[in-house]
Amino acid sequence: MSTPTLGEPRFPSPLKRTLNDDIRIPQHIEAGADPGFLFELAGPRATLYFDPAQTRAGIVTCGGLCPGLNNVIRSIFLELHFGYGVKEVLGFRDGYQGLDPARGAEPVVLTPEFVDDIHQEGGTVLGTSRGPVDTDIAVDNLIQRGVNLLFTIGGDGTQRGGNDLYQEAKRRGYPLAVVGIPKTVDNDVAFVSRTFGYFTAVEEAAKVLKCAHTEAHSVHNGIAVVKLMGRHAGFIAGGATVASQDVNFCLIPEVPFALDGERGLLAAVERRILQRAHAVIVVAEGAGQDLLEPDGQTRDASGNVKFKDIGLFLCGKIDAHFKAAKIPATLRYFDPNYIIRSVPADAEDSMLCDLFARHAVHAAMAGKTGLVVGMLHDRFIHVPIEMLAQQKKRLDPDGPAWRAVLAATGQAGSFE
């Protein structure tokens, strides 16, 4: 599978170590299996489409926060500036609205001094927002500013927006390389083994679970409910559960569960309390949405459905159940989502951010466009944006990650 390119590369790369453009990474590596898609291997190419001395780049961060955003910004700039000698890098402010001169602030010109220590802070120094931008206006702005490379750091909505910008620039005959870097702590991006920020979020969530366990264990019949991020996938909830080893029930979007009846969650929690006098419940934000009363779906500026709070819903149901059963219980509710996504990246995610960023720069300088940097089998790859938008990665209920959750909680067979 080949990714879109702007044309024949013609400038020699200043980098000494480069890769053959024909190398492919199979989607599946099991012996005897259909290899599936064959993706381009990411990395520096021997020839470039853009002359670095005549090239101007832009960076934009969109959507919710994620550990490592500043690391990615910094490494993109460093590779462009010191690796390739690109003349100027602009940081567009406040997400895609920064591409519209009438809505956004003036972009900042990045310098080595500006990015020097930004990786030590959480959030994004460029600011962020949700929602699209008028494609015609944004491309007009990019052309007027002479931006040849645009790096879009965000989720699937951000990358679809980046693809729209590439397509409009292509229609106008303007050479614009748009390269996306996938960002979501939920770890639910297809063709990406591990998104940056995920392990940092899991580490922070595990700290909260330790506190939740302390609260539950310190009183008779203590119950702690912890809601974690995960709209469509339970990777954070599952990962934090395994890291903690103190969770008794883990609820994720991929595995439906019943509340009532002998095989329901409420009865299982009651049995746990009667046996051990404390319980810790982790629930991903997208789990159990079928149990809540629908009242019409509302969406945020990015088009995401606004879920009802499954954590508060469970607390209400658990409280009512124990009162009806005349079993005294102390209930605690934790919602640390804005905490776990706003911290600086840990060491492992910092390394991952650096690699994603530099591979994005290599792709753009070679004239590749309309793509997102992915990662499969510990190899970085080029994924056409259209493919990324077609599917999400979800936790496999039959896979080893969920089996680890079941082993850590002991919940298998206790409810369904």
C-alpha positions as a LaTeX table, in Angstrom:
\begin{tabular}{lrrr}
\hline
Residue & $x$ (\AA) & $y$ (\AA) & $z$ (\AA) \\
\hline
Met1 & 0.00 & 0.00 & 0.00 \\
Ser2 & 1.34 & 3.39 & $-1.02$ \\
Thr3 & 0.47 & 6.68 & 0.64 \\
Pro4 & $-0.31$ & 9.81 & $-1.38$ \\
Thr5 & 2.69 & 11.86 & $-2.48$ \\
Leu6 & 3.00 & 15.37 & $-3.85$ \\
Gly7 & 5.34 & 14.34 & $-6.62$ \\
Glu8 & 8.80 & 13.06 & $-7.41$ \\
Pro9 & 11.35 & 13.89 & $-4.69$ \\
Arg10 & 14.32 & 15.75 & $-6.11$ \\
Phe11 & 16.41 & 17.23 & $-3.28$ \\
Pro12 & 19.12 & 15.19 & $-1.51$ \\
Ser13 & 18.46 & 14.63 & 2.18 \\
Pro14 & 20.94 & 16.10 & 4.68 \\
Leu15 & 20.48 & 12.98 & 6.82 \\
Lys16 & 23.09 & 10.25 & 6.49 \\
Arg17 & 20.92 & 7.24 & 7.39 \\
Thr18 & 17.91 & 6.75 & 5.14 \\
Leu19 & 15.45 & 3.99 & 4.20 \\
Asn20 & 14.37 & 2.38 & 0.96 \\
Asp21 & 10.92 & 3.63 & $-0.03$ \\
Asp22 & 9.85 & 0.13 & $-1.10$ \\
Ile23 & 9.98 & $-1.53$ & 2.33 \\
Arg24 & 6.58 & $-2.72$ & 3.56 \\
Ile25 & 5.28 & $-3.89$ & 6.96 \\
Pro26 & 2.47 & $-6.49$ & 6.93 \\
Gln27 & $-0.65$ & $-5.93$ & 8.98 \\
His28 & $-0.51$ & $-9.52$ & 10.29 \\
Ile29 & 2.71 & $-11.38$ & 11.10 \\
Glu30 & 1.42 & $-14.77$ & 12.28 \\
Ala31 & 3.03 & $-17.61$ & 10.31 \\
Gly32 & 0.72 & $-18.81$ & 7.57 \\
Ala33 & $-1.77$ & $-15.97$ & 8.03 \\
Asp34 & $-2.92$ & $-13.60$ & 5.33 \\
Pro35 & $-0.54$ & $-10.62$ & 5.70 \\
Gly36 & $-3.42$ & $-8.18$ & 5.18 \\
Phe37 & $-2.46$ & $-4.63$ & 4.28 \\
Leu38 & 1.17 & $-3.88$ & 3.49 \\
Phe39 & 2.12 & $-0.48$ & 4.91 \\
Glu40 & 5.05 & 1.73 & 3.98 \\
Leu41 & 7.79 & 1.68 & 6.58 \\
Ala42 & 8.20 & 5.15 & 8.06 \\
Gly43 & 11.57 & 6.82 & 8.27 \\
Pro44 & 13.93 & 9.25 & 6.49 \\
Arg45 & 14.18 & 9.02 & 2.70 \\
Ala46 & 17.29 & 9.67 & 0.62 \\
Thr47 & 15.60 & 12.34 & $-1.48$ \\
Leu48 & 13.16 & 15.05 & $-0.42$ \\
Tyr49 & 10.28 & 16.73 & $-2.19$ \\
Phe50 & 10.87 & 20.02 & $-0.40$ \\
Asp51 & 14.02 & 22.14 & $-0.35$ \\
Pro52 & 14.52 & 22.65 & 3.42 \\
Ala53 & 15.90 & 26.15 & 2.97 \\
Gln54 & 12.69 & 27.20 & 1.20 \\
Thr55 & 10.23 & 25.34 & 3.41 \\
Arg56 & 7.87 & 26.64 & 6.08 \\
Ala57 & 6.03 & 24.26 & 8.44 \\
Gly58 & 3.04 & 24.54 & 10.75 \\
Ile59 & 1.93 & 22.58 & 13.80 \\
Val60 & $-1.58$ & 22.40 & 15.27 \\
Thr61 & $-2.91$ & 20.54 & 18.33 \\
Cys62 & $-6.62$ & 19.75 & 18.51 \\
Gly63 & $-9.17$ & 18.07 & 20.77 \\
Gly64 & $-8.79$ & 17.00 & 24.38 \\
Leu65 & $-5.51$ & 17.06 & 26.28 \\
Cys66 & $-3.16$ & 14.10 & 26.35 \\
Pro67 & 0.18 & 13.55 & 28.10 \\
Gly68 & 3.01 & 14.22 & 25.69 \\
Leu69 & 1.58 & 16.93 & 23.42 \\
Asn70 & 4.40 & 19.33 & 24.23 \\
Asn71 & 6.94 & 16.54 & 23.67 \\
Val72 & 5.57 & 16.01 & 20.16 \\
Ile73 & 5.63 & 19.74 & 19.38 \\
Arg74 & 9.21 & 20.00 & 20.61 \\
Ser75 & 10.51 & 16.98 & 18.69 \\
Ile76 & 8.79 & 18.04 & 15.44 \\
Phe77 & 10.48 & 21.42 & 15.71 \\
Leu78 & 13.89 & 19.99 & 16.62 \\
Glu79 & 13.89 & 17.54 & 13.70 \\
Leu80 & 12.76 & 20.22 & 11.25 \\
His81 & 15.17 & 22.86 & 12.54 \\
Phe82 & 18.32 & 20.91 & 13.35 \\
Gly83 & 17.79 & 17.75 & 11.29 \\
Tyr84 & 16.65 & 19.30 & 8.02 \\
Gly85 & 17.38 & 23.01 & 8.36 \\
Val86 & 13.80 & 24.13 & 7.66 \\
Lys87 & 13.72 & 27.92 & 7.70 \\
Glu88 & 10.61 & 28.53 & 9.84 \\
Val89 & 8.10 & 26.58 & 11.94 \\
Leu90 & 4.79 & 28.15 & 12.99 \\
Gly91 & 2.71 & 27.01 & 15.94 \\
Phe92 & $-0.96$ & 27.64 & 15.20 \\
Arg93 & $-2.84$ & 28.45 & 18.38 \\
Asp94 & $-6.01$ & 27.00 & 19.86 \\
Gly95 & $-6.60$ & 24.09 & 17.51 \\
Tyr96 & $-8.08$ & 24.37 & 14.05 \\
Gln97 & $-9.64$ & 27.73 & 14.83 \\
Gly98 & $-6.06$ & 29.06 & 14.74 \\
Leu99 & $-6.00$ & 28.38 & 11.00 \\
Asp100 & $-8.74$ & 30.99 & 10.54 \\
Pro101 & $-7.27$ & 34.51 & 10.87 \\
Ala102 & $-10.65$ & 35.90 & 11.87 \\
Arg103 & $-11.06$ & 33.46 & 14.77 \\
Gly104 & $-7.58$ & 32.57 & 15.93 \\
Ala105 & $-4.64$ & 34.39 & 17.42 \\
Glu106 & $-1.49$ & 35.04 & 15.42 \\
Pro107 & 0.64 & 31.87 & 15.25 \\
Val108 & 3.85 & 31.75 & 17.25 \\
Val109 & 7.19 & 31.34 & 15.48 \\
Leu110 & 8.89 & 28.43 & 17.21 \\
Thr111 & 12.51 & 28.73 & 18.25 \\
Pro112 & 14.93 & 26.51 & 20.17 \\
Glu113 & 14.45 & 28.77 & 23.18 \\
Phe114 & 10.65 & 28.55 & 22.97 \\
Val115 & 10.59 & 24.73 & 22.98 \\
Asp116 & 13.54 & 24.28 & 25.33 \\
Asp117 & 11.65 & 22.96 & 28.37 \\
Ile118 & 8.03 & 22.64 & 27.22 \\
His119 & 8.22 & 18.84 & 27.46 \\
Gln120 & 8.35 & 19.15 & 31.23 \\
Glu121 & 4.79 & 20.49 & 31.33 \\
Gly122 & 1.44 & 18.88 & 30.65 \\
Gly123 & $-1.11$ & 20.21 & 28.19 \\
Thr124 & $-0.11$ & 22.02 & 25.00 \\
Val125 & 1.72 & 25.33 & 24.75 \\
Leu126 & $-0.14$ & 26.00 & 21.50 \\
Gly127 & $-3.57$ & 25.64 & 23.07 \\
Thr128 & $-6.35$ & 23.47 & 21.73 \\
Ser129 & $-10.03$ & 23.47 & 20.84 \\
Arg130 & $-12.68$ & 21.19 & 19.45 \\
Gly131 & $-14.53$ & 21.61 & 16.22 \\
Pro132 & $-13.71$ & 22.07 & 12.53 \\
Val133 & $-12.49$ & 25.04 & 10.54 \\
Asp134 & $-13.72$ & 26.36 & 7.22 \\
Thr135 & $-11.47$ & 24.44 & 4.83 \\
Asp136 & $-11.36$ & 27.16 & 2.16 \\
Ile137 & $-10.38$ & 29.83 & 4.68 \\
Ala138 & $-7.75$ & 27.60 & 6.32 \\
Val139 & $-6.11$ & 26.69 & 3.01 \\
Asp140 & $-6.15$ & 30.36 & 1.95 \\
Asn141 & $-4.31$ & 31.19 & 5.17 \\
Leu142 & $-1.76$ & 28.40 & 4.73 \\
Ile143 & $-1.05$ & 29.47 & 1.14 \\
Gln144 & $-0.71$ & 33.13 & 2.09 \\
Arg145 & 1.74 & 32.23 & 4.85 \\
Gly146 & 3.69 & 29.91 & 2.54 \\
Val147 & 3.19 & 26.86 & 4.75 \\
Asn148 & 4.26 & 23.70 & 2.92 \\
Leu149 & 4.07 & 21.18 & 5.77 \\
Leu150 & 1.24 & 20.90 & 8.28 \\
Phe151 & 1.44 & 18.55 & 11.25 \\
Thr152 & $-1.95$ & 17.77 & 12.79 \\
Ile153 & $-1.81$ & 16.33 & 16.31 \\
Gly154 & $-5.19$ & 14.95 & 17.34 \\
Gly155 & $-7.78$ & 12.19 & 17.16 \\
Asp156 & $-9.75$ & 10.82 & 14.25 \\
Gly157 & $-11.81$ & 14.00 & 13.82 \\
Thr158 & $-8.62$ & 16.05 & 13.67 \\
Gln159 & $-7.15$ & 13.70 & 11.07 \\
Arg160 & $-10.28$ & 13.80 & 8.92 \\
Gly161 & $-10.01$ & 17.58 & 9.04 \\
Gly162 & $-6.37$ & 17.32 & 8.01 \\
Asn163 & $-7.36$ & 15.17 & 5.06 \\
Asp164 & $-9.90$ & 17.80 & 3.99 \\
Leu165 & $-7.13$ & 20.41 & 4.04 \\
Tyr166 & $-4.88$ & 18.19 & 1.94 \\
Gln167 & $-7.64$ & 17.49 & $-0.58$ \\
Glu168 & $-8.51$ & 21.18 & $-0.94$ \\
Ala169 & $-4.86$ & 22.15 & $-1.38$ \\
Lys170 & $-4.51$ & 19.38 & $-3.97$ \\
Arg171 & $-7.57$ & 20.67 & $-5.82$ \\
Arg172 & $-5.93$ & 24.08 & $-6.02$ \\
Gly173 & $-2.61$ & 22.66 & $-7.14$ \\
Tyr174 & $-0.81$ & 23.83 & $-4.00$ \\
Pro175 & 1.85 & 21.43 & $-2.64$ \\
Leu176 & 0.84 & 20.92 & 0.99 \\
Ala177 & 2.05 & 17.88 & 2.92 \\
Val178 & $-0.41$ & 17.11 & 5.73 \\
Val179 & 0.87 & 14.49 & 8.17 \\
Gly180 & $-1.08$ & 13.45 & 11.25 \\
Ile181 & 0.18 & 12.22 & 14.59 \\
Pro182 & $-2.55$ & 10.19 & 16.34 \\
Lys183 & $-3.43$ & 11.47 & 19.80 \\
Thr184 & $-5.76$ & 9.79 & 22.26 \\
Val185 & $-5.18$ & 8.46 & 25.75 \\
Asp186 & $-7.95$ & 5.94 & 25.00 \\
Asn187 & $-5.45$ & 3.99 & 22.85 \\
Asp188 & $-8.22$ & 3.21 & 20.37 \\
Val189 & $-6.53$ & 4.20 & 17.07 \\
Ala190 & $-6.47$ & 1.49 & 14.41 \\
Phe191 & $-3.05$ & 0.43 & 13.11 \\
Val192 & $-1.36$ & 1.98 & 16.15 \\
Ser193 & $-0.15$ & $-0.53$ & 18.74 \\
Arg194 & 0.19 & 2.14 & 21.40 \\
Thr195 & $-0.74$ & 5.81 & 21.28 \\
Phe196 & 1.41 & 8.31 & 23.14 \\
Gly197 & 0.10 & 9.29 & 26.55 \\
Tyr198 & $-1.65$ & 5.98 & 27.19 \\
Phe199 & 0.86 & 4.53 & 29.63 \\
Thr200 & 1.14 & 7.85 & 31.48 \\
Ala201 & $-2.64$ & 7.91 & 31.86 \\
Val202 & $-2.66$ & 4.30 & 33.09 \\
Glu203 & 0.07 & 5.10 & 35.60 \\
Glu204 & $-1.86$ & 8.09 & 36.95 \\
Ala205 & $-5.11$ & 6.10 & 37.01 \\
Ala206 & $-3.40$ & 3.33 & 38.98 \\
Lys207 & $-2.45$ & 5.92 & 41.62 \\
Val208 & $-6.10$ & 6.90 & 41.92 \\
Leu209 & $-7.08$ & 3.25 & 42.26 \\
Lys210 & $-4.65$ & 2.88 & 45.14 \\
Cys211 & $-6.40$ & 5.76 & 46.90 \\
Ala212 & $-9.81$ & 4.29 & 46.07 \\
His213 & $-8.78$ & 0.97 & 47.56 \\
Thr214 & $-7.54$ & 2.71 & 50.71 \\
Glu215 & $-10.88$ & 4.52 & 51.07 \\
Ala216 & $-12.90$ & 1.33 & 50.57 \\
His217 & $-10.69$ & $-0.81$ & 52.79 \\
Ser218 & $-10.58$ & 1.69 & 55.66 \\
Val219 & $-14.28$ & 1.51 & 56.50 \\
His220 & $-16.65$ & $-1.40$ & 57.02 \\
Asn221 & $-18.48$ & $-2.22$ & 53.79 \\
Gly222 & $-16.64$ & 0.45 & 51.83 \\
Ile223 & $-17.35$ & 0.65 & 48.11 \\
Ala224 & $-15.28$ & 2.81 & 45.76 \\
Val225 & $-16.43$ & 3.51 & 42.20 \\
Val226 & $-13.81$ & 4.96 & 39.83 \\
Lys227 & $-14.77$ & 6.22 & 36.36 \\
Leu228 & $-11.96$ & 6.30 & 33.80 \\
Met229 & $-11.71$ & 7.52 & 30.22 \\
Gly230 & $-12.72$ & 5.22 & 27.39 \\
Arg231 & $-15.65$ & 6.20 & 25.22 \\
His232 & $-15.57$ & 3.17 & 22.95 \\
Ala233 & $-12.65$ & 1.15 & 24.26 \\
Gly234 & $-11.66$ & $-0.09$ & 27.70 \\
Phe235 & $-7.88$ & 0.09 & 27.40 \\
Ile236 & $-7.32$ & 2.61 & 30.22 \\
Ala237 & $-9.78$ & 0.89 & 32.56 \\
Gly238 & $-8.30$ & $-2.52$ & 31.81 \\
Gly239 & $-4.69$ & $-1.39$ & 31.94 \\
Ala240 & $-5.12$ & 0.47 & 35.23 \\
Thr241 & $-6.94$ & $-2.53$ & 36.71 \\
Val242 & $-4.05$ & $-4.86$ & 35.89 \\
Ala243 & $-1.47$ & $-2.31$ & 37.07 \\
Ser244 & $-3.34$ & $-1.80$ & 40.35 \\
Gln245 & $-4.27$ & $-5.40$ & 41.25 \\
Asp246 & $-6.71$ & $-3.94$ & 43.82 \\
Val247 & $-9.82$ & $-3.79$ & 41.60 \\
Asn248 & $-12.70$ & $-6.23$ & 42.08 \\
Phe249 & $-14.91$ & $-5.31$ & 39.13 \\
Cys250 & $-13.86$ & $-3.75$ & 35.81 \\
Leu251 & $-16.55$ & $-2.62$ & 33.36 \\
Ile252 & $-15.72$ & $-1.71$ & 29.76 \\
Pro253 & $-17.71$ & $-0.80$ & 26.61 \\
Glu254 & $-16.72$ & $-4.01$ & 24.82 \\
Val255 & $-18.35$ & $-6.30$ & 27.42 \\
Pro256 & $-22.05$ & $-5.65$ & 28.18 \\
Phe257 & $-23.24$ & $-6.39$ & 31.71 \\
Ala258 & $-26.56$ & $-6.66$ & 33.56 \\
Leu259 & $-27.35$ & $-4.75$ & 36.73 \\
Asp260 & $-30.20$ & $-6.76$ & 38.25 \\
Gly261 & $-30.88$ & $-10.39$ & 38.97 \\
Glu262 & $-28.79$ & $-13.14$ & 40.52 \\
Arg263 & $-26.23$ & $-12.80$ & 37.72 \\
Gly264 & $-26.24$ & $-8.99$ & 37.74 \\
Leu265 & $-23.55$ & $-6.61$ & 38.95 \\
Leu266 & $-25.48$ & $-5.44$ & 42.02 \\
Ala267 & $-25.85$ & $-8.97$ & 43.37 \\
Ala268 & $-22.16$ & $-9.64$ & 42.70 \\
Val269 & $-21.12$ & $-6.50$ & 44.60 \\
Glu270 & $-23.38$ & $-7.51$ & 47.49 \\
Arg271 & $-21.76$ & $-10.95$ & 47.67 \\
Arg272 & $-18.32$ & $-9.34$ & 47.63 \\
Ile273 & $-19.25$ & $-6.97$ & 50.47 \\
Leu274 & $-20.70$ & $-9.75$ & 52.60 \\
Gln275 & $-17.55$ & $-11.82$ & 52.08 \\
Arg276 & $-14.79$ & $-9.20$ & 52.22 \\
Ala277 & $-16.45$ & $-5.98$ & 53.51 \\
His278 & $-14.99$ & $-3.78$ & 50.76 \\
Ala279 & $-15.04$ & $-3.47$ & 46.95 \\
Val280 & $-13.41$ & $-1.37$ & 44.21 \\
Ile281 & $-15.25$ & $-0.93$ & 40.92 \\
Val282 & $-13.66$ & 0.58 & 37.80 \\
Val283 & $-15.92$ & 1.66 & 34.94 \\
Ala284 & $-14.94$ & 3.11 & 31.58 \\
Glu285 & $-17.01$ & 6.16 & 30.65 \\
Gly286 & $-18.58$ & 4.41 & 27.65 \\
Ala287 & $-19.52$ & 1.23 & 29.50 \\
Gly288 & $-23.13$ & 0.40 & 30.32 \\
Gln289 & $-24.63$ & 3.21 & 28.25 \\
Asp290 & $-27.44$ & 0.84 & 27.23 \\
Leu291 & $-28.56$ & 0.81 & 30.87 \\
Leu292 & $-29.16$ & 4.56 & 31.04 \\
Glu293 & $-32.42$ & 6.18 & 30.02 \\
Pro294 & $-32.00$ & 7.75 & 26.56 \\
Asp295 & $-33.07$ & 11.39 & 26.28 \\
Gly296 & $-31.80$ & 12.26 & 22.83 \\
Gln297 & $-28.14$ & 12.42 & 21.91 \\
Thr298 & $-26.21$ & 15.65 & 22.13 \\
Arg299 & $-22.75$ & 16.09 & 20.68 \\
Asp300 & $-19.71$ & 18.19 & 21.47 \\
Ala301 & $-17.97$ & 20.47 & 18.97 \\
Ser302 & $-15.96$ & 17.53 & 17.63 \\
Gly303 & $-19.10$ & 15.54 & 16.90 \\
Asn304 & $-18.64$ & 13.08 & 19.78 \\
Val305 & $-21.82$ & 11.90 & 21.50 \\
Lys306 & $-22.01$ & 13.29 & 25.04 \\
Phe307 & $-22.37$ & 10.26 & 27.29 \\
Lys308 & $-24.29$ & 10.28 & 30.52 \\
Asp309 & $-22.21$ & 9.74 & 33.64 \\
Ile310 & $-22.19$ & 5.97 & 34.08 \\
Gly311 & $-20.23$ & 6.39 & 37.33 \\
Leu312 & $-22.89$ & 8.49 & 39.04 \\
Phe313 & $-25.56$ & 6.17 & 37.65 \\
Leu314 & $-23.85$ & 3.12 & 39.18 \\
Cys315 & $-23.41$ & 4.90 & 42.51 \\
Gly316 & $-27.13$ & 5.64 & 42.63 \\
Lys317 & $-28.06$ & 2.06 & 41.79 \\
Ile318 & $-25.57$ & 0.59 & 44.28 \\
Asp319 & $-26.73$ & 2.94 & 47.04 \\
Ala320 & $-30.39$ & 2.08 & 46.42 \\
His321 & $-29.64$ & $-1.65$ & 46.30 \\
Phe322 & $-27.81$ & $-1.72$ & 49.63 \\
Lys323 & $-30.44$ & 0.43 & 51.32 \\
Ala324 & $-33.17$ & $-1.92$ & 50.07 \\
Ala325 & $-31.18$ & $-4.91$ & 51.32 \\
Lys326 & $-30.64$ & $-3.11$ & 54.68 \\
Ile327 & $-26.89$ & $-3.57$ & 54.39 \\
Pro328 & $-24.99$ & $-0.50$ & 55.63 \\
Ala329 & $-22.32$ & 0.63 & 53.16 \\
Thr330 & $-20.09$ & 3.65 & 52.60 \\
Leu331 & $-19.84$ & 4.73 & 48.98 \\
Arg332 & $-17.06$ & 6.83 & 47.46 \\
Tyr333 & $-16.97$ & 8.12 & 43.85 \\
Phe334 & $-13.79$ & 9.10 & 41.97 \\
Asp335 & $-13.69$ & 10.83 & 38.58 \\
Pro336 & $-10.00$ & 11.60 & 37.82 \\
Asn337 & $-10.27$ & 11.91 & 34.04 \\
Tyr338 & $-9.08$ & 15.52 & 33.74 \\
Ile339 & $-6.21$ & 14.69 & 36.08 \\
Ile340 & $-4.82$ & 11.67 & 34.24 \\
Arg341 & $-4.79$ & 13.40 & 30.84 \\
Ser342 & $-3.25$ & 16.74 & 31.86 \\
Val343 & $-0.01$ & 15.51 & 33.47 \\
Pro344 & 3.39 & 15.52 & 31.73 \\
Ala345 & 4.37 & 12.37 & 29.84 \\
Asp346 & 6.34 & 9.71 & 31.68 \\
Ala347 & 9.68 & 8.41 & 30.36 \\
Glu348 & 8.20 & 5.72 & 28.11 \\
Asp349 & 5.65 & 8.05 & 26.54 \\
Ser350 & 8.30 & 10.74 & 26.13 \\
Met351 & 10.34 & 8.34 & 24.02 \\
Leu352 & 7.26 & 7.37 & 22.01 \\
Cys353 & 6.34 & 11.03 & 21.40 \\
Asp354 & 9.82 & 11.72 & 20.06 \\
Leu355 & 9.65 & 8.81 & 17.61 \\
Phe356 & 6.15 & 9.65 & 16.35 \\
Ala357 & 7.19 & 13.27 & 15.82 \\
Arg358 & 10.42 & 12.58 & 13.95 \\
His359 & 8.81 & 9.97 & 11.69 \\
Ala360 & 6.10 & 12.50 & 10.84 \\
Val361 & 8.77 & 15.01 & 9.81 \\
His362 & 10.54 & 12.45 & 7.62 \\
Ala363 & 7.30 & 11.65 & 5.82 \\
Ala364 & 6.39 & 15.29 & 5.19 \\
Met365 & 9.83 & 16.28 & 3.94 \\
Ala366 & 9.69 & 13.41 & 1.44 \\
Gly367 & 6.43 & 14.85 & 0.08 \\
Lys368 & 4.14 & 12.23 & 1.56 \\
Thr369 & 0.74 & 13.58 & 2.53 \\
Gly370 & $-2.78$ & 12.63 & 3.57 \\
Leu371 & $-1.38$ & 10.16 & 6.08 \\
Val372 & $-1.09$ & 9.44 & 9.79 \\
Val373 & 1.99 & 7.91 & 11.40 \\
Gly374 & 1.02 & 4.51 & 12.81 \\
Met375 & 2.89 & 1.79 & 14.65 \\
Leu376 & 2.63 & $-1.98$ & 14.18 \\
His377 & 4.93 & $-4.72$ & 15.47 \\
Asp378 & 7.28 & $-2.07$ & 16.94 \\
Arg379 & 7.68 & $-0.49$ & 13.49 \\
Phe380 & 6.44 & 2.95 & 12.50 \\
Ile381 & 4.33 & 3.01 & 9.36 \\
His382 & 2.43 & 5.34 & 7.03 \\
Val383 & $-1.36$ & 4.94 & 7.20 \\
Pro384 & $-3.58$ & 6.79 & 4.70 \\
Ile385 & $-6.02$ & 8.96 & 6.64 \\
Glu386 & $-9.02$ & 7.42 & 4.88 \\
Met387 & $-8.13$ & 4.03 & 6.38 \\
Leu388 & $-7.75$ & 5.43 & 9.87 \\
Ala389 & $-11.17$ & 7.05 & 9.74 \\
Gln390 & $-12.91$ & 3.78 & 8.86 \\
Gln391 & $-12.36$ & 1.92 & 12.11 \\
Lys392 & $-11.38$ & 2.12 & 15.78 \\
Lys393 & $-9.31$ & $-0.28$ & 17.80 \\
Arg394 & $-11.15$ & $-1.96$ & 20.67 \\
Leu395 & $-10.11$ & $-4.23$ & 23.52 \\
Asp396 & $-10.65$ & $-7.85$ & 22.47 \\
Pro397 & $-12.83$ & $-9.69$ & 25.05 \\
Asp398 & $-11.18$ & $-12.94$ & 23.94 \\
Gly399 & $-7.65$ & $-11.55$ & 23.98 \\
Pro400 & $-4.84$ & $-11.65$ & 26.55 \\
Ala401 & $-5.43$ & $-8.08$ & 27.82 \\
Trp402 & $-8.98$ & $-8.86$ & 28.96 \\
Arg403 & $-7.92$ & $-12.25$ & 30.34 \\
Ala404 & $-5.38$ & $-10.38$ & 32.47 \\
Val405 & $-8.19$ & $-8.14$ & 33.78 \\
Leu406 & $-10.31$ & $-11.17$ & 34.68 \\
Ala407 & $-7.37$ & $-12.77$ & 36.45 \\
Ala408 & $-6.61$ & $-9.58$ & 38.41 \\
Thr409 & $-10.22$ & $-8.97$ & 39.51 \\
Gly410 & $-11.50$ & $-12.52$ & 39.82 \\
Gln411 & $-14.79$ & $-11.25$ & 38.39 \\
Ala412 & $-15.17$ & $-14.02$ & 35.80 \\
Gly413 & $-18.36$ & $-15.93$ & 36.48 \\
Ser414 & $-19.53$ & $-13.58$ & 39.25 \\
Phe415 & $-21.87$ & $-11.56$ & 37.03 \\
Glu416 & $-22.79$ & $-11.19$ & 33.39 \\
\hline
\end{tabular}
